[in-house]
Amino acid sequence: MRLWFAVFLAAFFAFGPAAAVGQAKPEIAGVERKLEHLEGNGSKPQPDSAPTVFTEDEINAYFAAGKVELPTGVRSVHFQAQPGMVTATTQVDFDKLQEGRSSSNPLLSMFTGVHEAVVVAQAHGSGGVGYVQVDSGSLDGVEIPRFVLQLFVEKFLQPKYPGIGLDSKFALPDRIDTAAVGSHTLTIVQK
């Protein structure tokens, strides 16, 4: 259950500085209750279709508390959303992320060391399927051409995470029918 939540939220929200753990205990408990509800509700023959809403504050607190294991090299996650759009900002140690893999392609040489990475994507879920389309990415404020992002994903991410791509489509778990990114929210409906 928790793994799908991490993938789902990473696809639907943004990366960046996280909230302090000590300030976030009510938010963490709120996320835990909502996750338990989704899991239990999804196992019912006829799930309650009342929406479950996650706020940015709850999600940021949950990630900051270490409740979701991030890939090696990815640090302090913060999520931000606007209707249908997700912007992700984080510090990434690309050398740790790429451990055990290398490339002689000079276009991929920018993916070394520690950088602030920002990804902007469109995201939604309908009919039990989640959709994410990466619109842009940047390192330290410099936009990376889409074809270079695609090379990086194919060379370094897909071998470890085969379902990840710049344009992703994936089944939603626990009978989730729709997922809508709103202004600082993620609303989930089960059927």
Buried (B, 14 or more C-beta within 10 A) or exposed (E): EEEBBBBBBBBBBBBBBBBEEEEBEEBBEBBBEBBEBBBEBBEEEEBEEEEBEBBBBBBBBBBBBEBBEBEEBBBBBBBBBEEEBBBBBBBBBBEEBBEEEEBEEEEBEBBEEBBBBBBBBBBBBEEBBBBBEBEBBBBEEEEBEEEBBBBBBEBBBEEEEEEBBBEBEBEBBBBBBBBBBEEBBBBBBBE
